[in-house]
């Protein structure tokens, strides 16, 4: 009898541009409170893309399996797992806070100092292991690809709440990619008038389809001038920079009106230094904030919003590719072709 572990197909990132689909050992449960999940869908996240293109160093030694926006079916469960059973459709969060550190006791679970075991990644593989406490059951009527949006929607909820969008606010979203279009829908849910700025016409068309009150053609004339015109000459109450390009961040600041909030939602890679006139913040009393990741509460709300249709994610899926074509998927995202690229394992 062989002691060899069963194998599976998985994507392995060896370095910038070097992504391979290989046979690897199937993961096994290392604790009695874990579950084994057969992955059905996993989305390509901007953070995955940065590692693939080399803009950001990987957070683990290569080769490793990327992917954290995933959903699947429970195929095995440890003896201590309660509330989940084989056959359940689930979406795991890679963030399981300790609840005890200095950040957790302040409610800032997204900055937990002891994330540890909850950080189970590797969604671009046929199987993955996750702590049972990280799981949510996928409601009937929500597909696996739709459930895979929980992580980015949760991150956007964090940014939206941090921006304190109020009913009647004028909101400008700089960047009309998947993240910007999620922010658009959340801002509309808060009762705001929302405008989206982008360079690509197809993204602006999608923004209008999803309810934008106006769009800013950043490739035609001055987007800042256009933004001020749309907001009646008073600037935006809230500006969310959904892309991290330095020019987009400068545009976000220039679009802000008096007593407004500017949220730098996206990271900037390679790292850059941004010049800001302090008088802009001082005399216009602009609140400049950043937001990063999400808390368990945001994750739960994200799935509810997807289920209710508050945030429509299906229109954002432009490509569904098998694992064997994952490199093509990353190249599509890198080339800004389409919107969300989803990888399926079945």
N, C-alpha and C positions, 0 to 999 in steps of 0.2 A: 504493500500500500504506500502511495506517495504522500509525503507531508507538504508537498508544494501547494502554495496558496492559489486559488482560482485567479484568473487574470481578467482584465478588462481593457477597453480602449480608453485612452486619455490623451489630452493635448499637453505637451510639455514645452515650456519656454526655456530655451538654452541660452538665449542672449537676444540682443536687438535684431528683430527680423527673423529670428531662427525659432520658429514654432513648429513642432513636429507632433504628429498623431502616432502614438506608440502603444504597444502592449505593456502593461504594468500590472503589478499585483493588486488585486482587489482589496480595498481597506477592510479591516475587521474592527469589531467593537473592542475598545480598550477599557471600558468602564460599563458597569451594569445600568447606568442611567443614560446610555447613548442609543441611537438608532442608526441602522444602515438604510440609506435612501438610494433608490434607483432614480437617477436624474432623468427628467423628461425635457427640461428646457433651461437654458442659462443665457442671459443677456451679456453683450459686450459692453463693459463700463469704460468711461474715459480713463479711469485709473489703470485698467488692464491695457488700454491702448498706449498709455505713456510708457509702461514697462516694455511693451512690444516694440515701440519705435525708438526706445533708448532715451527718451526725454527725462525719464525719472528712474533712478536706480531701483531694482526690484527689492521688495522687503523681505525676501528670503533668498538663500543661495540657490542659483540655478543648478540643474534643471528643476522646475517645479510646475505644478498644474495651476494655472490661474483660474479666475472666475469665482464670483461671490453672489451674483444675482441669479439664484437658481431655485428650482422647485422640482419636486418629484414625489415618489411613492415609497412609503415605508415597506421594506422587505424583511427586516429583522429588528428586534428590540431587546434591550437588556432586561434582566429580571426586575430591576427597580423602576422601570419606565411605567408611569401611570398616566392614563388619559390618551395614549396613542397605541395603535395596534397595526399589525401587518395589513397592508391594503389602504391605509389612510393616505390621502393626498395632503402633502404638507409643503410649507415654505419655511426654510430655516433662516434665522438671522445669525450673521457671523459675530454679532456683538451680544455677549452675555455679561453684563456688569456684575461686580461683586456685591454692590449694595452697601458697602461698609467703608470704602475709602473716602478721602476728603472731598472728592468731586461727587461721588454718589450721594453722600448725605446732603449735599447742596442741590441735588436733583440734576446734576450735570453728568448723567450716566454715560454720555457719549465720550467723556474724557476719563472714564474709569481707569485707575492705575493697575488694575488686576484683571484685565479682560481674559487672559489665559485661555482656558479650554473652549470658551465660546467662539474663539476665532478660528473656526473650522472653515477652510476655504477649499478650492479645488473643484469648482462647479463644472468645468469643462472636462468631465469624465463620466463614464457610465454609472459609477456609484460614488457615494460620499458618506462620511460619518458626521453626525451632528449631535450635540447634547440635546436631550429631549426638552429641556427648559427653553431652548432657542426656537422651538417650533410653533407654528400656527397652522391650524387645519384650513385647507382651502375650501371656501364655500362652494356649494353646487352652483353651476353657472359661470364660474370663473375658471378659465383655462390655465394650464401650466404656464404658457408664455405670459399671460396677463399677471399671474401671481408672481412671476419673476421680477415684476416691476416694483414689488414691495420696498426693496432697499432704496432705489432712487427716489420713489415717491416719499418715503420716510425722510430722506435727507432734505427734500424740497419742503416738506412740512416744517422741519426744523428752521430752515431759512425763512420761510413765510411767516412763521410765528415770531421769529426774531426781528423781522422787519415791521411788525405791528401794523399790518395792513388793516385799515378801517373802512367801513361802509362809505362809499362815495369818494374814496381816494382815487387820484390819478396815478397809475402805476405804469412804469416803463420797464420792460424786460429787454435787456441787451443780450441778444443771442437767441436764435429761433431753432436750435437743435432740440433733441428730446428733453433735456433738462429745462430749457427755456419754455417749452410747450407744457411741461408739467407745472411750472411756476405760473404760467398763464392761467391754467384751469383753477389752481388754488386761489389765485388772486380774484378771479371771477366769483368763486365760491364765497369770498369775503365781501362781495358787493362792490368791488372796485371797477373803474373803467381802466382797461388794460390795452397798452400798445406794445408791439413787439418790433424790435429792430434787428435786421440781419442783412447779410450781403447776398444771400441766395434767394432768388424769387420763389422757388418751390417751398422753402421754409416759411416764407411770408404767406403763401397760399394756404399752407397747412394751418398756420396761426389763425387766419380768418375763418377757416373751416371749424376750428375749435373755439371760436367765439371772441377773438380779438376785436376790440372796438376800432382799431386802426393799426396800420403797419407803417414802419419807417424803412424806406428803401435806402439802406446804407451805401448802396452802390450808385445812387443818384443824388448828387449834390451833397450838402452838409447834413448828416443825420441829426446833429444837435439842433440846428435851426428848425428842421422839420419837427423834431420832438417838442420844442417849445411852442411851435404853431399848434400842434395837436392838443397841447395842454392849456390852450388859451393864453399863452404868453406868461404863465406863472411858473412853469416848470413842473416836474413831477413831485408828488408827495412821497413816493417810494420808487427807488430804482434798484433793480436786482441785476447784477452782472452775472449772467449765467455762463459766460465764457471767460477764460483767464488771460486773454491776450491783453498786453499793456494798453493798446489803443482802445480796447473795449472798456477797460477800467477808467481810463481818462474820459471816455464818452459818458460813462455812467455818472461821474462826478459833475460833468458839464450839464447834464440833463436835470440835475437836482434843483428843486425850488427851495424857497425859504422854509425853515423848520421841517425839513424832509429827512428821510432815512435812505442811505445808500448801503446796500448789502453786497459785499464781495463774496459771492457764493462759490465760484470756481477757483481752484488752485491755479497757479501760474508756473508753467514749466517751459524752458528752464527758468529757475528762480530769477527774479528781476527786482530792480529798485524803482519805485514809482515816485515821481516828484509831485507833491501836493502843496498848493499854496495854503498855509494855515488860516489865512484870512477868509478863505472860502468857507471853511468849517465854522470859524468864529463869528463872522458877521451875518452869515445866513443860518447860523445855529443848525448845521447839518450833522446828523448822527451817522457816523461811519462804523459799520459793523461787519463782521465776518461770521460765517456759520460753517460748521463741520460735522458731518455724520449725523447720527440720530440716536434717540433713546428708545427703549422698549415701547413706551407709550406712542411714540411717533410711528413705530413699525405696525402696531396694532391698528392705529387709525388709518394708516396707508392701505391695509387690506380692506378695511371697511369702506373707504372711499372708492377703491377699485370695484368692490362688490356692488355698491350703490350707483356707480356710474358718475359719481361726483368728479372723479378723475377718469377720463376715458383714455385707456392705454392702447387698446387694439389698433386705433388709427395711427399710432406711432411706429408700429412694427412694419418695416419696409421689406425686410428680407428674413426668411426662415431657412436656415441652411443645416445640413447634416454635419456631424462632427468632422467627417472626412474633409469638409470644405472650410474648416475654421480659419485657415490662413487667408482665404479669399474674403471671409467675413471681416477680419481685421483690416485688410487692405481697403475694403469698401468704407469702413468707418474712418480710416486714415485719410481717404480721399474725399471725405464729406459727401459720399454718394448715398442717398437715401436717409433714413432716420435710424431707428433702432434695429440692430441686427441680432437676431435670436438664433442660438445654436440648439439643435435638438439631438437627442441621443438615440431615439428609436426610429 
